[in-house]
């Protein structure tokens, strides 16, 4: 699943478990950028945000540093961060608790709001929302597991959405990028959950979808660390400054697993370089969403900037990631045939509810499902 | 103190996890991982809220899982855990053997094995596994498990060192693991008669998770022992009302009787007696010890207590089981001689049936 339950530690507190990050230009309002952070997979009606967690959005200016086989981004050292924190619900015993949240902007301004308040709240250059919404992600986990176990593409024509009808806790940050981000228009975006306190400790970080689960969790192809659950370590890293000591371990896992996916159609679309590195490893190790805020909103744009870089051509879209994009198809197409063949269809084309182009974008929560016992 | 999620939020979110997962996990298409997760969440809620019903549901789901997935190691691991919850240690060991044969991760099996051996009072064997686990992977979980084992086997000095080391390594934001660890240390100090130290740990556990039934119940016992009867009653009353574990009603009956509240005491005593009888019939291994404690104390039926103490001792030969049997034998002998019935001083509350 995208980043749902991405490691043993993530499973210990669902309210700190990042499930997805999205970044896209506000539809019809190009001066606004929208970033969405989802946590808490399969959030039941009583789910609330943790009062001990800082939900952080980090943005840095980025640019294309190299194209072609050595494609890479250059990311500034300076960054802006938006921190969201939440109080203990005022009526913690009721079915619908009243929980207050606070967004601290880079200038130090605070915007307070109530969770699940449909209109959110506004401050200088920002509009925010937090609450329980329909999970916009969809995939067929069984088919992926079967693919990995058998070494053959096992997607059915009509798959079964593992997350059908489920909900998450979402935080939506809409900001006037030219006013608040000092430059641009290309930005690298990472979301994090951190344990609050005098010295906040990173719990999870998330940029691209399915890096930790689909791409890194499988151990058996890794020639170096075949028994290492690498995701907790990976989660604890600063996405913009990986610890040099561990980069080799991540690289080995990426190389091994990306090569496995490339072999699935019986053809090699991503030949390894002389050092045994997969051509995507370097780009994916830069695990953040990159968005070009000067481009208009578009439904399908995930990894388009990176594709363009690899092909040494200018990118055409905003990149980033829109809520309704069937990113699993995009991802498998990228990994399996590199776009040289037909689009890989995992059999699940859409979530139960489409997100809208109107704030707060994500569909309202799905009603409780009937227990099938 | 470590910054962790407020206990009320943690409990709400545990409920939200169960509500969100249950429709998926009980469907025929459910993946084994989802079903195992639901079993674990129900067991966790049972532990925190003192809910026998949650344990029973977890066990039922685990049985069903094994029936539907006879070649899957995680199914047997899950059932081993639920069987251990109900003190069915021999059955739990059988499940662990099957899980191992089916290719379960050896370290996971070892950890579960250690938990069962600890429940059986085979501390040396459990210790060998826990020590190795803590050496190989020193984490909050492995050191906490070793600390708890040291506490239970009487090595308080080492237990305290391991406790401190374990907490130092805690990287999570959930208060539940910390609350459980503090609770276990509260119980350790109760066993040693160090009531003030026990109270400190139990208050900490209660602070982490205000709805933690066992912490509140044991805190009540400590308060009663310290002479703070009113405080004990205030702590126990809501538990006796809400929990389907009869230990709280039994304890309340005992304290009320001591305080002269005969009528109220009788109500809670009858409630506890009926509930113990039902639970002993359903889960004899799990409830024999606490039912025996009850019949030795507020229940005032030494013969019944002796029968149950024997059942308990046959199931696990821990020092506590032996001590209980000795007390039951003495009380029964005294009863036959026409001596006085045992009073509240023998009604040791101990760890609630499903936590010991």
Interface residues (C-beta under 8 A of the other chain):
Chain A: X9 X12 X13 X14 X15 X16 X40 X41 X42 X43 X44 X45 X46 X47 X48 X49 X50 X51 X52 X53 X88 X89 X92 X93 X97 X141 X142 X145 X160 X162 X165 X166 X167 X195 X196 X197 X201 X203 X368 X369 X370 X371 X372 X373
Chain B: X2 X3 X4 X5 X6 X8 X9 X10 X12 X13 X15 X16 X17 X18 X19 X20 X21 X22 X23 X24 X26 X27 X28 X29 X31 X171 X172 X173 X174 X177
